[in-house]
Structure formats: structure tokens, C-alpha cells
Amino acid sequence: MRCLSAIQVLILLTFFSAGLGQTTSETDRSHQLDSLFEHIPHTTFEWVAAKGVSDRVAMRVPVNLDGVKGWFQLDTGLDATVVYGDIPVERRWETHDGMYHVPSFEIGGMVLGPTWLRSWTDSGEKGDLIGSLGLDLLVGYFVLIDYPSRRLALMKPGEAPLWLLQRTTWTPAELRDAKFFLTVVVGGESVEGLFFDTGASAFHITVDFERWVALTGCTGPDAAATHWTVNSWGNEVTAVGSPARGPLVIGSANIPNPQVFYLKEQPRLFAQWPFPANGLVGNAPFWDRVVIMDLGIRPRFGLVE
């Protein structure tokens, strides 16, 4: 049997150590997250599928509203949390200025206490959902979303353990006009005014038509690779998508070949809004990642490494 030289042994040990270190790091993070979720109130969310679009078009979380149990969609693109149907009237909740006072509100194991919700009485198809959890009830929290393990936790900043902060890569964000705007680069160019919308779960990016042309190089819907029929608050719209010219970079995440969409029936949707916004970022870039939305006084967006 041929003996290895000292240099060869050193090289082998170096490669072995590097591989072991990477595996250990990933395992450590998994164990740390498991331990964290075991010791804090949290919930497990479920994906909602839509045939012909994606198995993950929406995230739903279990809620308890004053004894009424059901599912809410997690929708950070929504500025006000809403309950569907006649539940507020049936429960005789107090009302003021178009809102209803819920004596107690829980998301899984997280008790938010009494709160105010809006009511949405549209009769459109909602499936098993009885409402949508918007950004308003999340402000002030660290919102921890573990996409691979389908876990959600709301923490006060002081409740976050040191290891979580040390393992998180942060990028600046902006909380304005009831939206959470991210710092985003597409194809090497900074794209401003995109907010994080977990309600647009299956999408990487959605923008207006003119910006879609600039980011994809397509000239119209006939040249697009993807046409999805999706439901938007009771209305069917066509989402037209095509790969971007280059990768999508959000903090430490580098997503190759992201799909950029616009809505065919509303090609200037964001331009018509009463405040500056150029589009949204959905859940799709983060399906295999762990995200922190710091919705405190100095907003920032984090990816747990």
C-alpha cells in the first residue's frame, strides 16, 4: 500500500474539514432554529395551491378570533388585517369608524390580545380562509419566517437570541405608506420601490408593463414564457411573466433567472397608486430560506445564514 506524503495528507484533511464545517454549520443552524421555536410561541403555516400556477400561491395560518377558529392568509402587502363575511355581526363585536373590536386574537400559539380588524364582505371565492393577516398587526415585531419548515414567529426585538442576530445578514428596508419596501437589484441595476408581499406568494417580482419590458427585454405578452390566471380580491387577472435579464439580489440572496410579471388587465397598476411604489416581491425568492422582517423603528430585512 502506497503511503501518502505529508502534503497529500494535509490537502485531504483540508478538504475533509471544509466539507465537515459546511455540514456542521447547516446542522447547527437547523438545531438552533428548532430549539428557538420549541421555546417561543409560534405557529406552523400551510401552503395553498392553485392548479396551473403553483403549489404555493398563498400562506395560511391558524387563528382564533374570540372563539372563532379558522385560517387567515398571511399577506404583508395588505395594510389592514381583515375578517371575511358576517363574523363581526354574528359575534356582536363593537364597531367604530368602519372597524370591529375583537376581544381576543391569536395566531397559532401567539396571543396578540384584543385588536381592531376591518371587515371584507365580498362574496368571492375564499376557500377555507376567514380573513387575511396584514402588515398592521406585525409592526413592532421581528417577524421570523422559516419557509423550509413552514414556521412563523413574532418576537419583540429583545427576545431575539444573540446567535440569531449574528447569523443574520441584514439589508436596509423602508416602512412607509403601510408597506415594507426592500432593497433590490435586478440584472445588476437597483430597482427601487418594491415592497415585500407574502400575499403574492408564487411570484418573484411583479411590476408595471413598462418596467417589465426593461427588466426582461420582452416587448409584449406574446413573447412571454408564462401566463397565469390568478385571483386578486375576487377578480381574475392574467399574470404575464418572463425571466429577468439577470439575477435578483436581495441582501445575501442571489436568485438566478427570476421571473418578472405584470398584470395584463392592469398594466399600470402601481403607477396609479396614491403613493410611490413600483411593484412587489413575493415569497418565491425565499422558499428555501429563513427570513426576518424587522418592523421596528429602524426597519431592515434579514436572511438567516
C-alpha positions as CSV (number, residue, x, y, z in Angstrom):
1,M,0.0,0.0,0.0
2,R,1.4,3.3,-1.1
3,C,1.9,5.9,1.7
4,L,0.7,9.4,1.4
5,S,3.1,12.3,1.7
6,A,2.7,14.9,4.5
7,I,1.4,17.4,1.9
8,Q,-1.1,15.0,0.5
9,V,-2.4,14.2,4.0
10,L,-2.7,18.0,4.7
11,I,-4.7,18.5,1.4
12,L,-7.0,15.7,2.3
13,L,-7.5,17.0,5.8
14,T,-8.2,20.5,4.4
15,F,-10.9,19.2,2.0
16,F,-12.4,17.0,4.7
17,S,-12.5,19.8,7.3
18,A,-14.1,22.2,4.8
19,G,-16.8,19.7,3.9
20,L,-17.4,18.9,7.6
21,G,-17.5,22.6,8.5
22,Q,-20.2,23.3,5.9
23,T,-22.3,20.4,7.0
24,T,-21.8,21.3,10.7
25,S,-22.8,24.9,10.1
26,E,-26.0,23.9,8.3
27,T,-26.8,21.4,11.0
28,D,-26.1,23.9,13.8
29,R,-28.5,26.4,12.3
30,S,-31.2,23.8,12.0
31,H,-30.7,22.7,15.6
32,Q,-30.7,26.3,16.8
33,L,-33.9,27.2,14.9
34,D,-35.6,24.0,16.2
35,S,-34.6,24.9,19.8
36,L,-35.7,28.5,19.4
37,F,-39.2,27.5,18.0
38,E,-39.5,25.0,20.9
39,H,-39.2,27.8,23.4
40,I,-41.2,30.6,21.9
41,P,-44.9,31.0,20.9
42,H,-45.2,30.3,17.2
43,T,-47.3,28.7,14.5
44,T,-46.9,26.4,11.6
45,F,-48.3,27.7,8.3
46,E,-49.7,25.8,5.3
47,W,-49.3,26.4,1.6
48,V,-52.4,26.9,-0.5
49,A,-52.2,25.5,-4.1
50,A,-53.7,26.8,-7.3
51,K,-53.9,24.4,-10.3
52,G,-51.8,25.6,-13.2
53,V,-50.0,28.2,-11.2
54,S,-48.1,26.8,-8.1
55,D,-48.4,24.6,-5.1
56,R,-47.6,27.7,-3.0
57,V,-49.8,30.6,-4.1
58,A,-50.7,31.6,-0.5
59,M,-49.7,31.0,3.1
60,R,-52.4,30.3,5.6
61,V,-52.0,30.4,9.4
62,P,-54.5,29.1,12.1
63,V,-56.2,31.8,14.1
64,N,-58.7,32.1,16.9
65,L,-60.9,35.2,16.9
66,D,-62.8,35.5,20.1
67,G,-63.5,31.7,20.0
68,V,-64.0,31.6,16.2
69,K,-61.3,29.3,14.8
70,G,-60.2,29.2,11.2
71,W,-57.5,30.2,8.7
72,F,-56.1,33.6,7.8
73,Q,-53.9,34.3,4.8
74,L,-50.5,35.9,5.7
75,D,-50.5,38.9,3.5
76,T,-47.8,41.5,4.3
77,G,-48.9,43.5,1.2
78,L,-52.2,44.3,2.9
79,D,-52.2,47.4,5.1
80,A,-55.1,46.4,7.3
81,T,-56.0,43.0,8.7
82,V,-59.5,41.9,7.5
83,V,-62.0,39.3,8.5
84,Y,-64.4,37.9,5.8
85,G,-68.1,37.6,5.9
86,D,-70.6,38.2,8.7
87,I,-68.4,37.0,11.6
88,P,-68.2,40.5,13.2
89,V,-72.0,40.9,13.2
90,E,-72.6,37.3,14.4
91,R,-70.2,37.8,17.3
92,R,-71.6,41.3,18.0
93,W,-68.2,43.0,18.1
94,E,-68.2,46.7,18.8
95,T,-67.7,48.8,15.7
96,H,-66.1,52.2,15.2
97,D,-65.0,54.1,12.0
98,G,-65.5,51.0,9.8
99,M,-63.5,48.7,12.1
100,Y,-64.5,46.0,14.6
101,H,-63.1,45.4,18.0
102,V,-62.1,41.7,18.5
103,P,-61.8,40.9,22.3
104,S,-59.1,38.3,21.7
105,F,-56.9,37.4,18.7
106,E,-54.5,34.5,18.5
107,I,-52.3,33.3,15.7
108,G,-51.4,29.7,16.5
109,G,-49.7,29.8,19.8
110,M,-49.2,33.6,19.7
111,V,-51.6,35.7,21.7
112,L,-52.0,39.2,20.4
113,G,-54.8,40.2,22.8
114,P,-57.7,42.5,21.8
115,T,-57.3,44.3,18.5
116,W,-59.2,46.1,15.7
117,L,-60.0,44.5,12.4
118,R,-61.7,45.6,9.2
119,S,-64.4,43.5,7.6
120,W,-64.5,42.3,3.9
121,T,-67.9,41.2,2.8
122,D,-67.2,40.4,-0.8
123,S,-68.7,37.1,-1.8
124,G,-65.8,36.0,-3.9
125,E,-64.2,32.6,-3.5
126,K,-62.1,32.4,-0.3
127,G,-61.8,28.7,0.2
128,D,-61.2,27.8,3.9
129,L,-60.0,31.3,4.7
130,I,-61.9,33.5,7.1
131,G,-59.6,36.6,6.8
132,S,-56.2,38.0,5.9
133,L,-53.4,39.0,8.3
134,G,-52.0,42.3,7.1
135,L,-48.9,44.3,8.0
136,D,-50.7,46.5,10.6
137,L,-50.6,43.8,13.3
138,L,-47.0,42.9,12.6
139,V,-45.5,46.4,13.1
140,G,-43.1,46.5,16.1
141,Y,-42.2,42.8,15.8
142,F,-39.3,40.7,14.5
143,V,-41.3,38.5,12.1
144,L,-39.4,35.3,11.7
145,I,-40.5,33.1,8.7
146,D,-38.8,29.7,8.3
147,Y,-40.0,28.8,4.8
148,P,-38.5,25.3,4.6
149,S,-40.0,24.2,7.9
150,R,-43.2,26.3,7.5
151,R,-42.9,28.1,10.8
152,L,-43.8,31.6,11.8
153,A,-43.0,33.5,15.0
154,L,-43.5,37.1,16.1
155,M,-40.8,38.3,18.6
156,K,-40.1,41.6,20.3
157,P,-36.6,42.7,19.3
158,G,-35.2,42.0,22.8
159,E,-36.5,38.4,22.6
160,A,-34.2,37.5,19.6
161,P,-31.2,35.4,20.9
162,L,-27.7,36.6,20.1
163,W,-26.9,33.7,17.8
164,L,-29.9,34.6,15.6
165,L,-28.7,38.2,15.2
166,Q,-25.1,37.0,14.5
167,R,-26.3,34.6,11.8
168,T,-28.5,37.1,10.0
169,T,-27.3,39.1,7.1
170,W,-29.2,42.4,7.1
171,T,-30.1,44.8,4.3
172,P,-31.8,48.2,4.7
173,A,-35.6,48.4,4.3
174,E,-38.2,51.1,4.5
175,L,-41.6,51.1,6.2
176,R,-43.8,53.7,4.7
177,D,-47.3,54.0,3.3
178,A,-48.2,50.8,5.1
179,K,-45.8,48.8,3.0
180,F,-42.4,47.2,3.7
181,F,-40.0,48.2,0.9
182,L,-36.9,46.2,0.2
183,T,-33.5,47.0,-1.3
184,V,-33.5,45.0,-4.6
185,V,-31.0,44.6,-7.5
186,V,-32.1,43.0,-10.8
187,G,-29.6,42.3,-13.5
188,G,-27.0,44.5,-11.9
189,E,-29.4,47.5,-11.6
190,S,-31.0,48.8,-8.4
191,V,-34.8,48.7,-8.6
192,E,-36.5,51.0,-6.0
193,G,-40.0,51.0,-4.7
194,L,-40.6,47.2,-4.5
195,F,-42.5,46.1,-1.3
196,F,-42.5,42.6,0.3
197,D,-45.8,40.9,-0.3
198,T,-46.4,37.5,1.1
199,G,-49.8,37.6,-0.4
200,A,-48.2,37.3,-3.8
201,S,-46.6,34.0,-2.8
202,A,-45.9,32.4,-6.1
203,F,-44.2,35.5,-7.6
204,H,-40.6,36.6,-7.7
205,I,-41.3,40.2,-8.8
206,T,-44.4,42.0,-10.2
207,V,-44.1,45.4,-11.8
208,D,-45.9,47.6,-14.3
209,F,-45.7,46.8,-18.0
210,E,-43.0,49.4,-19.0
211,R,-40.7,48.3,-16.2
212,W,-41.4,44.7,-17.1
213,V,-40.1,45.4,-20.6
214,A,-37.0,47.0,-19.3
215,L,-36.2,44.1,-16.8
216,T,-37.0,41.3,-19.2
217,G,-36.3,42.6,-22.7
218,C,-39.7,41.3,-23.9
219,T,-41.8,43.6,-26.0
220,G,-45.2,42.2,-25.2
221,P,-47.3,39.3,-23.8
222,D,-46.8,37.2,-26.9
223,A,-43.1,36.9,-26.2
224,A,-43.6,36.0,-22.5
225,A,-42.9,32.5,-21.3
226,T,-45.7,32.4,-18.6
227,H,-49.4,33.3,-18.5
228,W,-51.1,32.6,-15.2
229,T,-54.8,33.2,-14.4
230,V,-54.9,34.3,-10.8
231,N,-57.5,35.6,-8.4
232,S,-57.0,39.1,-7.0
233,W,-59.6,40.0,-4.4
234,G,-62.4,38.4,-6.3
235,N,-61.2,39.3,-9.8
236,E,-59.5,37.1,-12.3
237,V,-56.4,38.6,-13.8
238,T,-53.7,37.4,-16.1
239,A,-50.1,37.5,-14.8
240,V,-47.7,37.6,-17.6
241,G,-44.1,36.5,-16.8
242,S,-40.7,36.2,-18.3
243,P,-37.2,35.7,-17.0
244,A,-35.3,38.8,-16.0
245,R,-32.1,39.9,-17.9
246,G,-30.0,39.0,-14.8
247,P,-30.2,37.6,-11.3
248,L,-32.3,39.0,-8.5
249,V,-30.2,40.1,-5.5
250,I,-31.8,40.8,-2.1
251,G,-29.3,41.0,0.7
252,S,-27.2,37.8,0.6
253,A,-29.7,36.0,-1.6
254,N,-28.7,35.7,-5.3
255,I,-31.6,34.2,-7.3
256,P,-30.7,33.3,-10.9
257,N,-33.4,33.5,-13.6
258,P,-36.1,35.2,-11.6
259,Q,-39.5,35.5,-13.2
260,V,-40.8,39.1,-13.6
261,F,-44.5,39.6,-14.0
262,Y,-47.0,42.3,-14.8
263,L,-50.8,42.1,-14.8
264,K,-52.3,42.2,-18.3
265,E,-55.5,43.8,-17.3
266,Q,-53.7,46.4,-15.1
267,P,-50.5,47.2,-16.9
268,R,-50.1,50.5,-14.9
269,L,-51.3,49.2,-11.6
270,F,-48.6,50.6,-9.4
271,A,-48.3,53.9,-11.3
272,Q,-51.9,54.7,-10.4
273,W,-51.4,54.2,-6.6
274,P,-51.6,57.4,-4.5
275,F,-48.0,56.9,-3.1
276,P,-44.7,55.9,-4.8
277,A,-44.5,52.2,-5.5
278,N,-43.0,50.4,-8.4
279,G,-44.0,46.8,-7.7
280,L,-43.7,43.9,-5.3
281,V,-41.5,41.0,-4.3
282,G,-43.3,37.8,-3.4
283,N,-42.4,34.7,-1.5
284,A,-40.8,32.8,-4.4
285,P,-37.2,34.1,-3.9
286,F,-37.2,32.8,-0.3
287,W,-38.9,29.3,-0.4
288,D,-35.6,27.7,0.7
289,R,-34.6,30.4,3.1
290,V,-35.3,31.8,6.6
291,V,-36.4,35.5,6.7
292,I,-36.6,38.1,9.4
293,M,-38.7,41.2,8.9
294,D,-37.5,43.8,11.4
295,L,-40.6,46.0,11.6
296,G,-39.2,48.2,14.4
297,I,-38.2,51.9,14.5
298,R,-35.3,51.2,12.1
299,P,-36.7,48.6,9.6
300,R,-34.4,46.1,7.9
301,F,-34.7,42.8,6.1
302,G,-32.7,39.8,7.2
303,L,-31.7,36.4,5.9
304,V,-30.6,33.8,8.4
305,E,-27.4,32.1,7.1
